[in-house]
Amino acid sequence: MKRAGILFFIMLIFSFCCEGYGKINELEKILVYGMNSEGSKLYRIPALINAADGTLIAIADKRGDEIGDLPNIISVVAKRSHDQGKTWSESIMIAEGNAAEGKTYGDPAIVLDRNTGKLICIYAGDNGLWHSTHANPMSFYISESSDNGLSWSSPRNITQQIYSPYKWYGAFAASGNALQLNDGRLMFVVAARETPEWGGPLTNYACYSDDGGNTWQVSQPANRGDEAKVVELKDGSVLMSVRNRGLRKFSLSNDGGKSWGEEFLCEDLPEPACNGDMIRYDRPDKKSLLLHTIPADPAVRRNVSLFSSEDEGKSWKKQIQLCDTVSAYSSIAILPDGSIGILFEEGKWDHNLPGEDGFDLYFVRLNIE
């Protein structure tokens, strides 16, 4: 074969593998939530999931003119895509913040209940983590959608269920993917403030429901740590991945999330204390993977990357860097055609770094191979 023919063949195969999304190091980024759009200067906190009918749902904080966390006045909004992320709808309100009424909500986590087809969105509200007190706590809310993200139920307060076993000073759920175990149990992880001082240590707990999210129970303490994600392993145990400065931290549960083993560090996952996402990817007739997104830097929130594990989280390999600049939170979904969708924040909230604070939330799609 002539040299030109060989080159054409290579380019053809490469193009097929990328499914029209450009060179693997020049991914097509589709803007889902941009600064100064739809009446809001700022957006943050991505959560991505497929609805029961295959519609892709992208959820985020609509933060108005202030980038700060709660108690900043924030609304939780969603967008829908019927073409696997190529185009997106206008925003749909899930929980609307209102300064005059003292209403504010944020940090959404999302899960699909496979038993009912409902989408369940868990989010915080009312107060900030460090402002939270026993008398005026940072609250937990749930909204549900039975029509694949088109409409959402009014916020339902579940704060008392979550706080009652331990009497925390404040707590919130890690945004992004929540989890449903194979037996139907729903689960998310909270970072809880157990002491009154400002900026003190946080502790992770798993919150779980066996009745479709109507009532919730809280596990024994898991480990010291901030935002965390959980995934079910092939043997039925549950792996928790925990935000930690320097190296990602893990712990394991062998009883469905009720109790947790000792924490351990992962040398393969450097990170700068940032929320990421973790899900399972089951491939027919091939080895299953765990997928993890985090900023691949031990000190600065930048270079959000996708990692994979073929040995149930014992080791990880960096697969692709999604961006080569400042970037932060991310969320993953497996699309109906088997490709991987990722929604991530590009930008920064750090006055020590040059440029304007703020984020654009981009979607990218990858072929699993």
N, C-alpha and C positions, 0 to 999 in steps of 0.2 A: 504494500500500500504506500502511495506517495506521502511525503511529509504533510502536505496540505490536507490530504484525506484523513490522516491520523489525527491531526489537530482538530479537524471538524468533528470527528467521532468522539474525541475526548470532551469537546465543548458540548456536544449533544447530550452525552451521558451526564455531565455536570449540571446542565440545565434541567434535565429530567429530575435529578435528585433534589434540586432546589425548588421544584414545582413552580417556576415562574417568579420566585421571590428574590431573584437577583443572586449575585455572588454570595457565598457563605460568609465572607467577611464584609459584605456590603448589603446586609439584610434590608429589605423594604420595611420601613417603619410606618405604620399607619397611625395617625394621630386620632386618639379617641377622646381625650379630655385635654384641651389646650388652654393655656393661660389667656385670660380676657375673652372668654367665650360663654355664651348662654347666661349672661348676667353675673358672672363670677370672675374675679381676677385670678383666683387660685383654686387648684384642685390637688388632692393628695389621696393616698391609701387605696391602692388597687385590690380588687377581688374579682376573680374570673371563674366562670363555671358554665357548663352546658346544661340547659334545661332538659326536661324529659323528652321534648320533641326535637332536640338537636339545636335549638336556638342558643346562640352564644350570648351570655349576659356579662357585662362589665360594670362593676359597681365601684363607687368612689365617694370620697368626701368632697362636697362643694363648700369651700371655705370662705367665700366672699373676698373681702379686701385684706383679711388678716391670715397669715400662714399658720398661726399657732394652733396647738391642740385644744381640746376642751379645757376650760369652759368657753373658749371662743364660740361664737354662734356659727354652727355648722349644720348642713343638711346632708343626708345620705341619698344618693341618686343612682340610677341604673340606665344603661344603654343596651340595646339589643341588636344582634346581627344575624341575618338569615343566610349569609353567604360566607360563613366561617371566617369572619373578621375583616373582609374586604371593605364593607361599608357598614355604617352604624346609624341607628335611629337618633332622634333628639332625646334629651334626658327625660326620664320618668322618675317622679318623686317617690321615694320610699318613706323617708321620715324628714319632715321639714322643720328646720330651725327657725325660731321666731324670737327676736330680741325683746319685743314688747311683751310677749307672754312668758319670757324666760325659758323657752324651749331650745334645746340644742342636742344634736346626736352626732356620732362619728365612730370611726374605726370598725368598718363592717367586716364580718366573717360570713361566709356563705356555704351552704351544703344542700345537696339534693337528696331528699328522702326517697329512695328507690321504691319503698313500699307504697307510697301514696302519690308520687309524682310532684309533691310540693317542694318549692324552694323555700328554705328557711334562712333568714338573714338575722344574725345576732350582732348587736352593736351597743356601744356605750352611750351615755347621755347625762344631762343635768349638771355635772360637775367635772372638774379635771382631776387627774390622779392625785396630784400633790395638794390640791385644794380640798379634797374629799375628807369628810369627817363622819363619825358615827351618826350625827344628827342630820347631816346633809351629804349623803354618799354619792360617789360616782355610780350611776345606775346601769343596769343591764336591761336591754329591750330586745324584743323579737318581732319581726314582721314576716308574713308568709305570702307566697304567691301560688295560686292554683291554676294560673293560666300562662305559665312559662315566662313570667317576668313582665307581663303587660300591666298588671295592677297588683297592689300590695295591701295587706291588711294594716290597720292602724297600729302604731307601736303598742306592744303589750309588755308591761313591766314585770320582770321576773327577778328583780333585785333581791327580794327577801329570800327566795329559794337558794340563790347563790351565796349570799353573805351569811345566812343563819348558822351554818355549822362552825364558823371560825371567827366571826365578828371583826373582819378586816377593817382597816381605815379607808381603803380604796382598792379597786380592782377593775380590770378590763380584759376583754377577750382579744387574742391576737388576730389581727385582720388577715384576710386571704381565705384560704381553704380551711373549712372545718372538715370533719370526717364522719363517714358512716361505716361501721364495722360490718362484716359479712352476716352477723346475726341480727342486724338492724339497729344496733345501738348507735345513737348520735353522740358526737364528742367534739369539744373544743377545749383549748387551754387558756387559762387566765394567768395574768401576772398580778399578784396580790401584794399590796403594801400592808405589812403586819405591824409596823411601828409608826409612831406619830411624827417623827422628824421628817423634814423636807429633804428629798433626794436620797432617802435611805435604801437599803437592799429590798429586792422584790423576790417573791417565791412563786413558783409555778404549781398550779393545781389543774387537774383534768375535771371538766364538768361533763356529765353524761346523762342521756335521757333514753329510757326504754319504751316510751309511749309516744314517739313521734314529735318530741319537743314540747309536750304539754307540761311535764314536770321534770325537774333537773336535780341531780345529786352531785356531790363534790367529793373528789378523791382525797386520799391522804396526800400530804405535801410531796411534791416530786423532787424539786431541787431549787437552789438559788438561781434566779434567771429572769430575763425579760420575755418578750414575745416568743412564743414557741408553737411549733406545728407537730401534728401526729400523723402516723401512717401505720396501717396494719401490715404485719409481715406474714409470710406464707404459713408459718407455724401457728398463727393466731395471736402472737404477742403484738404489742403496740410499741412503736419506736417514737420517742419524742426528741425533736431537734430544737435546740434552745439558742436564742440570740446571746452572743457572748463576745466580748472584745478580744481579738487576737485569733482564737480558734473556736469553731463551732463546738457546742457541747451537746451530749446526748444522754438519755436515760431510757430504761426499758421496763415495760409492765407485762407481767404474765397472767394477769387476772382481769383483762378487759379494761384497764385504766383505773382500777380502784386503788392500787398501790404501785410504787415505783422503786426500781433498784438504784444503786449508786450511780451518780453521774460520771461521765468520762468524756475526755476531749477527743476531737477528730483532727489528726494532723493533716488530712487532705483538704480541709475546708477552712482556709483563712477568711476572716470576716471582721469588719470594723464595728461590731455591735449594731447590727441592723436586722430588721425583720426580713425574712425570706419566705419561700414556699416549698412544700415537699409533697409529692403525690406518687402513687404507684402507677406503672405503665405495664399492663399485662399484654404480652404478644403471643398470639396463637403459634404453637410449635416452635417457639423461641424462648430464650431465657427472659424472665420478667426483669424489669428495671425499676429502681427508685430514681426519681428525678428531683433535683433540688436547685433552686435559684437563690443566689445571694450576691452582693458585691464582692468580687474576688480581690480583696485588699485587706490587710490586717489592721489598717489605721484610718483610711479615708473611704467614705462612701462613694465609690466609683467602680466602673467596669463590672456592672451586673452581668453575671455569667450563669450558664446552665451546666450543672454537674450531673453525673449519673453513677449509679452503683449497681453492679450485677451480683453482689453478695449480701443483699439485704442490709445495706448500710454499714458494713464493716470497713469498706474502702470506697473511695470516690475518685472519679476521673473528670477533669474539666473537659467539656465537650465543645462549647462555643461561647465566646464573649459577645454579648448582645449589644453593648455599646462601649466606647472607649473614652468616656468622659464621666463627670460626676453623675451619680445615679443612686437610687436607694431601694425602696420597696418593690416587690414583684409578686405576681400570682400566675399559676399554671393551670391549664385545662387541656385534656385530651379531646380532640375534635372528632366528629363522627367518622371522618375518613381516615382516622388513625394518626393524623399529624398533631403536632404540639403547638398550642397557642400560649403565648406569654404576654401579659400586660405588666408594664414596668414604668417606674418613675425615672425620667431623665431630668436632671437639675439638682438643686441643692438647697439646703436650709442651714447655712453655716456662714456667719459673717466673717470668719477667718479666711474663707475662700473667695477669690475674685468673682465679680459678676453679681447680677441681681438674684436674690433668693426667689425660688419658685420652681415649679415642676410642670413638664408636659408628660402626659401619660400615653405611652405608645404601645401598640399591639404588633407583635411579630409572629410569624407562623413558620414552623420548621418541619421538614420531613424526618421521621424517626431514624432513618438510616444515615 
